[in-house]
Amino acid sequence: QNPSYVKHGVIHYSVPNLPSRVPRTASIALSNILLPILLKTGRRGGISALLKEDKGLRQGVYLLNGILTHAQIGKLYDLPSSDIDLLMAAF
């Protein structure tokens, strides 16, 4: 399968270990992304509360309480998955 694709006019390159080629830059970039999320998580009282209010973050979740929430990954590996919005209502 080709790791490059165009979606919404943007070229995406989805290779999982690409950051390992530039570890320092990747670490800085990840810190810049994750620190605000971690701070927001603390202010909201935990990840569950943040996931309930932040749809964008919720869409980036692949597993919730051990349940696969990403349908495309489920299809790719022939695994069952559940809609995260339904799971969030249950937890």
N, C-alpha and C positions, 0 to 999 in steps of 0.2 A: 504494500500500500504506500502511496506517495505521501510523505510527511508534509508536503507543501500544499496549501489550498487557499483559495480566495473566498472570503465571506464579507459581505457588506463593503466591498471595495478595498478590503485590507488583505494583504498577503500574510498568511500565518504559516509558521514553520514549527511543527509539533514534534520535537525530539526530546525525550525526557532527560537526558544527561547533558544537554548543551551547556548549562551553567558550570559544569566541572571543567570545561576548557578555560574558563576565566574565573577562578574561584574567588579572588579578592573582589572583583567587580560584582560578581553574583552575590556575595555576602553583603556588600553595601546596598545593592538594589533590594535584596530581600528584607534587610533591616528597615530600609525606608518604607517598604510596603507594610511589613508586619507590625512594626512598633505602634503606629496609630491604631491598628485594629486591636492589638492587645490592650492598649490604654482604654479604648472605647469599650472593650469587653469588661474591663474592671469597673468602669463607670456605670455600666448597665447592670452589673450584678452577676455576670457569668455569660458563658457562651450561649446557653439556651435562650436567655432573654434577648441577647443581641441577634440571634438567628430569627427570632420571632418578628423583630422589627426591621431587619435589614434584608430585603429580598435579594439584593445583589450578592451579598455574602452567602445567603442561603443557596443561591444557584451554583456556588462554587464548592458546595459540600458533596463529597462522594460517598461518605459513610456517616450514618447517624445511629448511634447505639448499636453498632455492629450490622446495620442493615444498609445494603447498597442503595444509594439514592440517585445514581446516575444511569439513566436508561441506556445510553449509548455504550457505556462500559459493559453493562449487563448483556446487551446484544452481542457485542464483540467477543465476550468470553462465555456466552451462553449461561449467564447467571441471572437469577431472579432479582428484580429491583422494585422499589416502591417509591411513590411520589413523596418528596420531602415535605410538601405542604400538608399532606394527609398525616404523615408521621408527626409533624410538629403539633398538629391538633391533638394527637393522642398522648403526647408527652408533656 
